[in-house]
C-alpha cells in the first residue's frame, strides 16, 4: 500500500467514525428530549434550549473529524 493510499484510508475512517458517534448521540438526545417534553409539557422551553446546546456540542465533534480528514487529505497533495 502506498503512503497516499494510507492517508486516504485514514481520512475515510476518520470521517466515518466522527460521523457515526455524534449521529447516534444526537438521535438518542432527541429521543430523550421528546419523551421529556411529552411527560412535562411545561418544561418544554428548558428542555429545548438544553437540547440545542447539546446538539451543537455534538456537531462540533463531527466538525473536528472533518478537519482531521482535511488535514490528512492535504498530506496526499
C-alpha positions as CSV (number, residue, x, y, z in Angstrom):
1,X,0.0,0.0,0.0
2,X,1.4,3.4,-0.9
3,X,1.7,6.3,1.5
4,X,-1.1,8.2,-0.3
5,X,-3.5,5.3,-0.1
6,X,-2.9,5.0,3.7
7,X,-3.6,8.8,4.1
8,X,-6.8,8.4,2.0
9,X,-7.9,5.4,4.0
10,X,-7.2,7.2,7.3
11,X,-9.2,10.2,6.2
12,X,-12.2,8.0,5.3
13,X,-12.1,6.2,8.6
14,X,-11.8,9.5,10.5
15,X,-14.9,10.9,8.8
16,X,-16.8,7.6,9.3
17,X,-16.1,7.4,13.0
18,X,-16.5,11.1,13.7
19,X,-19.9,11.0,11.9
20,X,-21.4,7.8,13.4
21,X,-20.8,8.6,17.0
22,X,-22.4,12.1,17.1
23,X,-25.2,10.9,14.9
24,X,-26.2,8.2,17.3
25,X,-25.8,10.6,20.2
26,X,-28.0,13.2,18.6
27,X,-30.7,10.6,17.9
28,X,-30.7,9.4,21.5
29,X,-30.7,13.0,22.8
30,X,-33.6,14.0,20.6
31,X,-35.5,10.9,21.6
32,X,-35.0,11.6,25.3
33,X,-36.0,15.3,24.8
34,X,-39.2,14.3,23.0
35,X,-40.0,11.9,25.8
36,X,-39.3,14.6,28.4
37,X,-41.5,17.1,26.6
38,X,-44.3,14.6,26.3
39,X,-44.1,13.9,30.0
40,X,-43.8,17.5,31.1
41,X,-45.1,20.0,28.5
42,X,-44.5,22.9,30.9
43,X,-40.7,22.3,30.8
44,X,-40.6,22.2,27.0
45,X,-38.7,25.5,26.8
46,X,-35.9,24.4,29.2
47,X,-35.6,21.0,27.6
48,X,-35.5,22.5,24.1
49,X,-32.7,25.0,25.0
50,X,-30.7,22.4,26.7
51,X,-31.2,20.1,23.7
52,X,-30.0,22.8,21.2
53,X,-26.8,23.3,23.3
54,X,-26.1,19.6,23.5
55,X,-26.7,19.2,19.7
56,X,-24.3,22.0,19.0
57,X,-21.6,20.4,21.1
58,X,-22.2,17.0,19.4
59,X,-22.0,18.6,16.0
60,X,-18.6,20.2,16.9
61,X,-17.2,16.6,17.3
62,X,-18.2,15.9,13.7
63,X,-16.6,19.1,12.5
64,X,-13.4,18.2,14.3
65,X,-13.4,14.9,12.4
66,X,-13.9,16.7,9.2
67,X,-10.9,19.0,10.0
68,X,-8.7,16.0,10.7
69,X,-9.8,14.4,7.4
70,X,-9.0,17.6,5.5
71,X,-5.5,17.7,7.2
72,X,-4.9,14.0,6.1
73,X,-6.1,14.8,2.5
74,X,-3.7,17.7,2.4
75,X,-0.8,15.3,3.1
76,X,-1.7,13.5,-0.2
77,X,-1.5,16.5,-2.4
